[in-house]
Structure formats: structure tokens, C-alpha cells
Amino acid sequence: MTPNTHVEGSSPDHGTGSEQEDHVDSTRPFLAHLRMAWWRPILITCVLMAAMVVVPFGTAILASLIETAFSTDGEPPVGSTPLMVLMGNLALGAMVPLTLLVMRWIGKVPVRAGFTTGRPFSWPRMLRLMGLLFAPLCVIMLVIQGLAGFPPGGVVITGTTVVMLVIVVCTAPLQAAGEEVVFRGGIGPALGSWVRHPRAAAALALVVSSLLFGLVHFASDPWLSFYYTWLGFVFGTMALVTRGLEAPIALHAVNNVVALGSGVLLSGGGPLVVDRAASGGNESMIIVLVFVPTQVLIVGILYLAERRHTARGRGASPAPTR
């Protein structure tokens, strides 16, 4: 592998617009579209990975302290309360501007390079994909719950349930966007800048960012550990195929809303409990065996749609000039 580092001159680097454009190569695929000095990806990865540990855990501790201070028995809550879910999702959503600042200050790249390459970011496209994915993922989650077995109490609706569902629907997409920008918009492309060959650079970015994504979920269940890493690979492949983050953010957001929403509905009307320990049992295995083929199908359909869209663009006749 030949380094694809950007040679920096003796003049000071103040991060002007033209200098930032020099660090982006829109002819290369997403995840391999950045160029920077060899040490910048190391620093970017260390800063963002540290933030992905400190910010969520720090927020969880703060939320738990607040809940304990206002509880009637002075004991910390068991599971995630609405306040803890709200603060946790907002904290991960705050990783979007933090990552963009890190990429601009350390990587010297423009903000838009963290979302797409070679084209503008499309909000309608992302929202349309969310709408298309929601119903199928709800059906798949019902299948998983049916195979794993519903809890004895079934679905219980309380005031806590309603508040939690509103929080999940409104803030889980922010959580998903934060993680996508960190791993697919920041760390992945930064690491890809080490390699000159575009495909090798994209492969390096895809594999390493997926492993790091799986790592920060701290799942001791081997099935879930594999699944989180696999999810990182799926999201990265979608970013690579579409040259941007609209599709991975859409799938990630819908996946989180459906997963957390089903957990809330089946929590007995109380706090949400997310079990990532090795005691997850058959449910973790069922999640992998059902969701993985589904996600392969989704990526395949997306790939064919992108090829069709690209072929249409190439076959379109140029507009007449006067």
C-alpha cells in the first residue's frame, strides 16, 4: 500500500477554503475521498474514539445522578428512564458538530466532506429512505419477537411508555446520525487517506471503522458483538455505494427507532432495559440470523438502484445550448 498523504509545505496551514478543498478528492469513492498528512488520521481517530466513550458514559452517569437525587427512595433506577434515554440520544447527536469541528480543525477538510463526496447532501432522499424502510423493519422485529417469545405481560402502555416512545421517535435519529458521522464521515475517511489506491483505501476505511463501531458498543454477548460490527460494515457499504451518508443514516435511524420502540413497548410500562451481556441467549442469535440476510437484501437493492440511477445519468442527453 502506498501512502496517500497530503504533502504540507512550510507555509502555515490556516485552514482556508482553498486549502481545505486540496484535502478532498471527489473523483475517489466515499471513505477514500480525503487526503491529509499521515499523523492527522491517528489524532482524529484517538479524539473521536475518546469522545465516543466519555460523552455517552459521562451523560449516563449524570442522568443517573439526577434520577437518584429526585427518586423517593434515593436508589438509582434499574434500566433506562425517559430522562436517561433523552440525554443519551442528545449526547450522541451532539457528536455530529463535534466530529465536523474535529475534521475541520485537525483534518483541514470542509464540513460537507463529512456527509458526501461529488454531490450535495440530499435531505429528501434520506427521508424517503426512512419511509420505505420503516414498515419492513417493523415486520421483521415482530418476527424476531415471535421467535424469541414475547414477555409474559405482553405490551403494557403507561404514561412512561408514551413519553419514552415520543423520546425514541424524536431523538433516536439524532443518535444514529451522530454515530454515522463519527465512523463513516470522520474516522473511516481519515484512515482511508493513508492509502493511494482508491479501492484499497475504501476497504481499509470500511473494515477498521466497522471494527471500531462494534467495539464502542461494549457487547459481551458474542452474537451481539458480531452484529454491531456487521452493522458497521453494512452502514459503511451503503455509504460507499451511494457516495454519502443519507442511506446509512436512514437505515441506522429506522433500525434504532424500531428496536428501541419495541423494547419500550415490551418493558412492562417501566424503564427500558437493554441487555448486551452474554446472557442474551437465543434472542441475540435470532437477531443475527434474521436481520443479517435482510440487511444484505437491502444493500443489494440499494446497489442496483444506484447502478440504474448512474446509468440513467450517463445516458441522459445534454441540454441544448444557445
ABEGO torsion letter per residue (X at the ends): XBBABBBBBABBBAGBAAAAAAABBAABBBGAABBBBAAAAAAAAAAAAAAAAAAAAAAAAAAAAAAAAABAAGBBBBEBBAAAAAAAAAAAAAAAAAAAAAAAAAAGBBAAAAABBGBBBBAAAAAAAAAAAAAAAAAAAAAAAAAAEBBAAEBBBBAAAAAAAAAAAAAAAAAAAAAAAAAAAAAAAAAAAABABAAAAAAAAAAAAAAAAAAAAGBABAAAAAAAAAAAAAAAAAAAAAGBAAAAAAAAAAAAAAAAAAAAAAAGGBBBBBBABAAAEAAAAAAAAAAAAAAAAAAAAAAAAAAAAAAAAAABBBBBBX
